[in-house]
Amino acid sequence: MEGQMTIWDFLKEEPLESIPEEEMVRQIGSALGVNFVYDPHFGNYRAKVGKSTLRVSYDRFDGCFDDALFIGCDFDSGPPHSSGAGAPCDSIREAIEWFEKYRRR
């Protein structure tokens, strides 16, 4: 409904630099209703949703955008028809919206 308020109207977006990675992961997991677990081998957080795997972690642009921090989001659908997608997100809100978009597919 146009003009309807959402949770985002009440939350203040903090710069990623001021949010510890674990807190960023907790907020995204809470919004999506999943529990991300750190994978030390790959250095990211993973959550299984059915056969799909969601992954999230902080990273930096290398050599562009002033090496800005971003949230790396990706997923793979798992067998039998493995497919996936990934994206750099500039905010927790953007990351949640990105995962929700692919969850609906």
C-alpha positions in Angstrom: 0.0 0.0 0.0 1.5 3.3 -1.0 2.4 5.5 1.9 2.3 2.6 4.4 5.1 2.7 6.9 7.5 -0.2 7.1 10.1 -1.3 9.7 12.7 0.7 7.8 10.9 3.9 8.6 11.8 3.3 12.3 15.3 2.0 12.0 18.3 4.3 11.7 20.8 3.1 9.1 24.3 3.1 10.6 27.4 3.1 8.4 28.7 -0.5 7.9 32.1 0.6 9.3 30.4 1.0 12.8 28.7 -2.4 12.8 30.7 -5.5 13.8 30.4 -8.3 11.3 28.7 -10.6 13.8 26.0 -8.0 14.5 25.4 -7.4 10.8 25.0 -11.2 10.3 22.7 -11.5 13.3 20.4 -8.7 12.0 20.2 -10.2 8.5 19.6 -13.7 10.0 16.9 -12.4 12.3 15.1 -10.5 9.5 15.2 -13.6 7.3 14.4 -16.1 10.1 17.6 -18.1 9.5 20.6 -18.9 11.7 23.9 -18.1 10.0 26.9 -20.1 11.2 30.5 -19.1 10.6 32.5 -21.3 8.2 36.2 -20.8 9.0 37.3 -22.6 5.8 35.6 -20.1 3.6 35.6 -17.1 6.0 31.9 -16.4 5.7 28.6 -17.1 7.4 26.3 -19.8 6.0 22.7 -20.8 6.5 20.9 -23.8 5.0 17.3 -23.2 3.8 16.1 -26.5 2.4 18.6 -27.4 -0.3 19.8 -23.9 -0.7 22.7 -22.3 1.0 22.8 -18.5 1.9 26.1 -16.9 2.5 27.0 -13.5 3.9 30.2 -11.7 5.0 31.9 -8.3 4.9 34.3 -7.6 2.1 35.9 -4.5 0.5 35.9 -3.2 -3.1 39.5 -3.7 -4.3 40.9 -0.6 -6.0 37.6 1.2 -6.6 35.0 3.0 -4.6 37.7 4.0 -2.2 38.0 0.4 -1.1 34.6 0.8 0.6 33.2 -1.9 2.9 30.2 -3.9 1.6 28.1 -6.9 2.5 28.8 -9.8 0.2 25.5 -11.8 -0.3 25.2 -14.9 -2.3 23.2 -18.2 -2.4 23.2 -21.4 -4.4 20.0 -23.4 -4.9 21.6 -26.8 -4.4 21.0 -30.0 -6.3 19.6 -31.2 -8.6 19.7 -27.9 -10.6 22.3 -25.9 -8.8 22.2 -22.2 -9.7 23.0 -19.1 -7.7 23.6 -15.4 -7.6 25.6 -12.9 -5.6 25.8 -9.2 -5.0 27.6 -6.6 -3.0 25.2 -4.7 -0.8 25.8 -1.3 0.8 23.5 -1.7 3.8 21.9 -4.3 6.0 18.5 -3.2 4.5 19.8 -3.8 1.0 21.1 -7.2 1.9 17.9 -8.3 3.5 15.9 -7.1 0.5 18.3 -8.9 -1.9 17.9 -12.2 0.0 14.1 -11.8 0.1 14.0 -11.2 -3.6 15.8 -14.4 -4.4 13.9 -16.4 -1.7 10.7 -15.8 -3.6 12.1 -17.3 -6.8 
